[in-house]
Amino acid sequence: MKLRMAALAFTAIALTGCASFVAPTYSPDYPSIDRLKTTQLGKVAVGEFQPRSPEAPVNKISLRGAAFVSSNGSFAQYLEDAIRSDLTELRVLDPKAETRIDATLLKNDIDVSGINTGEGVMEVKLSVTKRGQTVHEKVYSAKTQFESSFAGAVAVPKGQSEYPRLVRTLLQTVYADPAFINAVKP
């Protein structure tokens, strides 16, 4: 039994140790978008989402030794693109708008080290400015859990596929906050 477990562990490390995995494309959470459509939102610009450097700790995720990266260069850019996608879906994205959303990614991780359960954690400091004045600033966080496996060949791709859900969970929290909604109203 011990030999079999050692062989499984070696196989998991061998399969994931050298590979690099890319975060899947974000897709909007349509129930959240539909709820936002019932409110009268003003036009919104997307400002700076930081940190951009791929070397920043929040932009470096390891899935059992395998690099997990954003195709956009950074996970801050991934989050920015997700918000742009949602605002486009809502038809309120306008680069020239006087209302602007900026954010700083504070925590960002997908943990597949557990035997049966994986976990995603994200924390973002988000601010809304209108005509140069900050009207809303808050730290939002999200935590997700998902079924994982001892076997790296199962756990790593599962963690990879869970990342967009983590981002959607965070954005659901933002979009459900009345203070955020009031800040982006005209």
N, C-alpha and C positions, 0 to 999 in steps of 0.2 A: 504494500500500500504506500509506504514512504517513497519507494522508488518511482511509483506511478505519479505521485504528487510532485516529486522533483522533476520528472520528465515534463509534466504539464507546465510547471513554472518555467522551465528552460525554454519550452516551445513558445510560451507567451512572451517571454523576454526577447527571444530571437525574432518573433514575428513583428514586434512593435518597437524594438530598440533603435532601429535605424530609419524607420519610416517617418514620414511627415504627413499629418492629416490636416485637411482644410475644412474650415467651418462651412456647413451647407448654407445655401442662399436663404435669407430671411423671407418669410411670407407673413403678411399682416394677420392680426387676429380680428376677423371680420365682425364678431359680436361687439367687440370694443369699438371698432370703427363705426358700426351702425349706431351705437349709443351716443357717440360723439356727434354724429350727423344730426341728432335731435336737438343739440345745443347750437346756438348761433356763434360759431367761432369766427374770429377775424382772420385776416391774412397773416401768415407767420413766415418768417425767414429762419433758416437754420444757420447758426453761427459756428463757433469753434467747439469742437469736441476733442478733449485732450485726455491723455497724452498720445501724441502721434508716433513717437519713436517706438519701433518694434522692440527695442531693448528695455523699455519700461516694464517693470514687474507685472503690471496688469495686462500687458500685451504678450506675455509669455506663459503659455499653459502647457503642461506636460501630462500626457495620458499614458501612465505607466512607462515613462521613459521616452515616449514618442512625442515629437514636437506637434503641437496643435496650433495652427495659425489661421489668420483671417486672410482671405484672398485679397482684401482691400488694403493690406499692409499693416493694419492695427485693429484691435478690437474696438477702440474708440471710434475709428472710421466705420466699422461694422455697425455700431450703435447709431452713429450719425446717419448712415444710409438707411437703417431701419426706420428712423423717425422721418426721414425724407419720404420714404415709401408710403408711410402712413399718412403724412400730410398731403401727399399727392393724391392718394386714394380719397381723402376728404375734400380735395379741391381747394385747399387753403394755403398751399405752399406758394410763396412769393418772395424771391430773393431781395426785393426792394421794400418789403414790408417794414413798418416801424416797430413791430413786435418781433423779438428774436429769441430763439432758444439756444443756450450754450450749455455744455456739460463737461464734467470731469469724471472719468471712470476711476473709482476708488478701490473697488474690489472686483475681481473677475476670475472665476475658477470653475473648472469641471473636474470633480474628483471621482475617479473610478478605482480607487485603491481598495474599496470594500469588497467583501466576498460576494454579497448578494445585492447590495444597494449602492447606487452612485448618487452624487449630489452636485448641484450647480449653485453657485453663489455669485451675486452681482450687487454692487452698490455704486450709485452714481449721485454726484452733486449736480443738480440741474438748476439753472436759473433762467428766468424770463425777464427781458428788458423791454421797455416801451419808451421810445424816443430817448434812449440813452440812460433811462432810470430803471434800476432793478425793482421790479414789482413782485417778484416771487423767487425765492431761493430755498431749496430743500434737498435733503439727502433721501433718496429713494433706495430701497433694497428689495431683493427678491431671492428666494431660495427654492430650489426644486429638488425633488428626489425621483429616482427612476430605478427600475429593475436593472441590475448589472450581473456580473458573473465573476467567478474566480479566474476563469480562462480569459487571458488578455485578448485573444482573438475575437472574443465576444464583447468584452467590456469596452475596449477602445473604440470600435465603431459605434457602439451604443452611446458612449459619451459624446462622440463627435456629432451624432445625429440629434442629441438633446440640446445642443447649444442654441439653436433658434428658439426653442421653447423657453429657455431661460430668458432670452431677450424679450420675447412676447410677454412673459410673466411680469418682468420689470415694467414694461410699457403699459400693461393693463393697470398696474398700481398707479403709475403716473396719470393715465387717462381717467381713472376713477376718482382722483383727488379734486374736490371742488375748488380748492385754492389754485390749482393749476388751470382748471377750466376757466375760472374767473380772470386769471392773468392773461389768457390768450383770447378773451372775448374782445370785441371792438370797443 
